[in-house]
Amino acid sequence: MFSPSYMTLHESGELKRRAESAFAILEHCELCPHACGVNRIKGERGRCRSGVLPLVSSYNSHFGEEPPLVGEGGSGTIFFTNCTLHCLYCQNYPISQQGVGNEYTISQLAEMYYLLQRRGCENINFVTPTHFVPQILQALLEAIPNGFRLPLVYNTSGYERVEILKLLDGIIDIYLPDIKYADDSVAVKYSGAENYVQHNRAALNEMFRQVGVLQCDERGAAQRGLIVRHLVLPGGLAGSDESLRWMAEKLSHDIHLALMSQYFPAYHAPEMREIARRISPAEYRPLARLHQELGFDGWIQPI
């Protein structure tokens, strides 16, 4: 019988202490590597354009995630509005870049948790959660007394501060980060992310330290562990070969890696010749072979 580790922290009072510590950060926000320093409690806005209340575009049972996240009941996704990155090719740009969504109270966010649990979802999947970590933790404090017990999934671009991830140690059960780039200049040009590689690799190391390799129950539903996603970009811009080799050498050959071929030119990408096309089989297939040669578990997509 699964028992989320956050229950132990809740019973000891540590979860409340972590939630309060995270919320205090909003007075001088440094939740992500941009470290804007704005006072979100007073209504100031930084790079994520977000205030003190959570912004959510949708919440529902989702069956399009990796199989261990979907299980039998689907993944209970909560899509947060806005993002700490500004990817010029973002496929969800109305949500991440144009602010599509609604403001909710902490109590309403907590209601989403146990509504999705009642629907039979396997987990709560926080999509683009970085800029709302304090609100997520405050809502968890309210949801637990109502019987909430699902695993928590932290579904992120991978542009994270290790100091914030340490606040989540023992709270998040499944980390689902991207490894987007192997070159900082590319990360700046296409996502506006300074020092992405350093922050991303440090974050993946911390996530792996916390939860280790993926563990599933007898039904194949994920209970704990790390799943990494990598989106292959046209022209090798993502540095895919280097990122896969880094993971194999510095993390583990047992990592579950989703190697994604689904890139298409969205948002501003059609205006930029180098990314205004889908990837070709000749770009993807050698990486699929490398995925297998390096011994990763996970998923390779058709192309």
Stockholm file with secondary structure:
# STOCKHOLM 1.0

chainA/1-303         MFSPSYMTLHESGELKRRAESAFAILEHCELCPHACGVNRIKGERGRCRSGVLPLVSSYNSHFGEEPPLVGEGGSGTIFFTNCTLHCLYCQNYPISQQGVGNEYTISQLAEMYYLLQRRGCENINFVTPTHFVPQILQALLEAIPNGFRLPLVYNTSGYERVEILKLLDGIIDIYLPDIKYADDSVAVKYSGAENYVQHNRAALNEMFRQVGVLQCDERGAAQRGLIVRHLVLPGGLAGSDESLRWMAEKLSHDIHLALMSQYFPAYHAPEMREIARRISPAEYRPLARLHQELGFDGWIQPI
#=GR chainA/1-303 SS CCCCTHHHHHHHTHHHHHHHHHHHGGGGCCSSTTCCCCCGGGTCCCTTCCCSSCEEEEEEEECSSCHHHHTTTCEEEEEESSCSCCCTTCTTHHHHTTCCSEECCHHHHHHHHHHHHHTTCSEEEEESCGGGHHHHHHHHHHHGGGTCCCCEEEEECSCCCHHHHHHTTTTCSEEEEBCCCSCHHHHHHHHCCTTHHHHHHHHHHHHHHHHCSCEECTTSCEEEEEEEEEECCGGGTTCHHHHHHHHHHHTCTTCEEEEECCCCCCTTGGGSGGGSSCCCHHHHHHHHHHHHHTTCEEEECCC
#=GC SS_cons         CCCCTHHHHHHHTHHHHHHHHHHHGGGGCCSSTTCCCCCGGGTCCCTTCCCSSCEEEEEEEECSSCHHHHTTTCEEEEEESSCSCCCTTCTTHHHHTTCCSEECCHHHHHHHHHHHHHTTCSEEEEESCGGGHHHHHHHHHHHGGGTCCCCEEEEECSCCCHHHHHHTTTTCSEEEEBCCCSCHHHHHHHHCCTTHHHHHHHHHHHHHHHHCSCEECTTSCEEEEEEEEEECCGGGTTCHHHHHHHHHHHTCTTCEEEEECCCCCCTTGGGSGGGSSCCCHHHHHHHHHHHHHTTCEEEECCC
//
